[in-house]
Amino acid sequence: MEPTDNKTEKHFWTRERYLQVIVLLFVLALSAFIFLNRDKVAELQIYGYLGIFIVSIISCSSIVVPVPGWILVATMGAILNPVAVGIVSGLGGTIGEMTGYLLGYGGRIAVENIDIYNRMVQWMRRWGSITVFILALIPNPLFDLAGAAAGLLRFPLWKFILLGAAGRIPKHVLFAYLGIWSMYFLPL
């Protein structure tokens, strides 16, 4: 009788690897689409709160090329109710940030060797909820990495969305009020 080897051979192309590649391709395609159509994205602001919501989703979905959505929030805050603009854009931005989460959930092969990403993973392991909230609250480019780390660690999506919105909404309300204040201090 031949001895059986209990080791199971791992294959590179597993079901999880296919999911990772598909999600990574989706995120990259979405980012490229936003970059190539950035002029059309800006035109959505004529649709009021719905336009702000959609532009916020799109501007926060971009990972490869950052899109400055806060400019739209400040502009529309000077025209519409700044609290409503902040809430609507904060919610849209939170939904848009799910691309970072999905990148980590399915596409970790693209970012796992970056030092700052590895540190973000450690922060998420140690202080997951606080990390998501703080990085959503302050203007910074690290939230995409926090989202990717949250996805990698299978941080609950509902918690990621809730904490992201809790941090993002006050920041967007502030951006909306900056639009009003700029009208008084920077007259054209």
Beta strands, then each sheet from edge to edge (+ up, - down):
end
